[in-house]
Amino acid sequence: MKANASTSLVDNYFGLLNGLSKENKLRLIAKLSNSIADEVVKNEDRIDKYFGAFISDKTAEEIIKEIRESRNFNRSMEAF
């Protein structure tokens, strides 16, 4: 959405909501704030899924050692 369209939309909503009581405006502000906070939490949860994060009790050195020890090298050539 372009800046002008967004501004117009916000102005239209403000015009509709301007007649609300102070109490209702505060409730609306709280709900809007909570919806933004919920989005931030959801985005933080998603980040770990895309970067292969995992939890382990092993140190980085132990993991590296396991990887190196599990390597198998086969230097023989396959016949065609």
C-alpha positions as CSV (number, residue, x, y, z in Angstrom):
1,M,0.0,0.0,0.0
2,K,1.3,3.4,-0.9
3,A,1.9,6.1,1.8
4,N,-1.0,8.2,0.6
5,A,-3.4,5.3,0.7
6,S,-2.2,4.3,4.2
7,T,-2.5,7.8,5.5
8,S,-6.0,8.2,4.0
9,L,-7.1,4.8,5.6
10,V,-5.7,5.8,9.0
11,D,-7.4,9.2,8.8
12,N,-10.7,7.5,7.8
13,Y,-10.5,5.2,10.8
14,F,-9.6,8.0,13.1
15,G,-12.6,9.9,11.9
16,L,-14.8,6.9,12.8
17,L,-13.2,6.3,16.1
18,N,-12.8,9.9,17.3
19,G,-16.3,9.9,18.9
20,L,-15.4,7.0,21.2
21,S,-15.2,7.7,24.9
22,K,-11.8,8.0,26.5
23,E,-12.2,4.5,28.1
24,N,-13.0,2.9,24.8
25,K,-10.1,4.7,23.1
26,L,-7.7,3.3,25.8
27,R,-9.1,-0.2,25.3
28,L,-8.6,0.1,21.6
29,I,-5.0,1.4,22.1
30,A,-4.3,-1.6,24.4
31,K,-5.7,-4.1,21.8
32,L,-3.7,-2.5,19.0
33,S,-0.5,-2.5,21.1
34,N,-1.1,-6.2,22.1
35,S,-1.6,-7.2,18.5
36,I,1.8,-5.6,17.5
37,A,3.5,-7.3,20.5
38,D,2.0,-10.7,19.4
39,E,3.3,-10.2,15.8
40,V,6.8,-9.5,17.2
41,V,6.7,-12.7,19.3
42,K,5.5,-14.8,16.3
43,N,8.3,-13.4,14.1
44,E,10.9,-14.2,16.7
45,D,9.6,-17.8,16.9
46,R,9.9,-18.2,13.1
47,I,13.5,-17.1,12.9
48,D,14.9,-20.1,14.7
49,K,13.0,-22.5,12.3
50,Y,14.8,-21.1,9.3
51,F,18.4,-21.0,10.6
52,G,18.7,-24.6,11.9
53,A,19.0,-23.7,15.5
54,F,19.0,-26.6,17.9
55,I,19.5,-27.2,21.6
56,S,22.3,-29.4,22.7
57,D,24.1,-30.0,26.0
58,K,27.3,-30.7,24.0
59,T,30.0,-28.1,23.5
60,A,30.9,-26.9,20.0
61,E,34.2,-28.8,20.4
62,E,32.4,-32.0,21.2
63,I,30.1,-31.6,18.2
64,I,33.0,-30.9,15.9
65,K,34.9,-33.9,17.2
66,E,31.8,-36.1,16.5
67,I,31.5,-34.8,13.0
68,R,35.2,-35.4,12.2
69,E,35.1,-38.9,13.7
70,S,32.0,-39.9,11.7
71,R,33.5,-39.0,8.4
72,N,34.2,-41.9,6.0
73,F,36.5,-41.4,3.1
74,N,36.4,-43.9,0.2
75,R,39.2,-43.1,-2.2
76,S,38.5,-46.0,-4.6
77,M,37.3,-45.2,-8.0
78,E,34.0,-46.7,-9.3
79,A,34.3,-48.7,-12.5
80,F,32.2,-47.4,-15.4
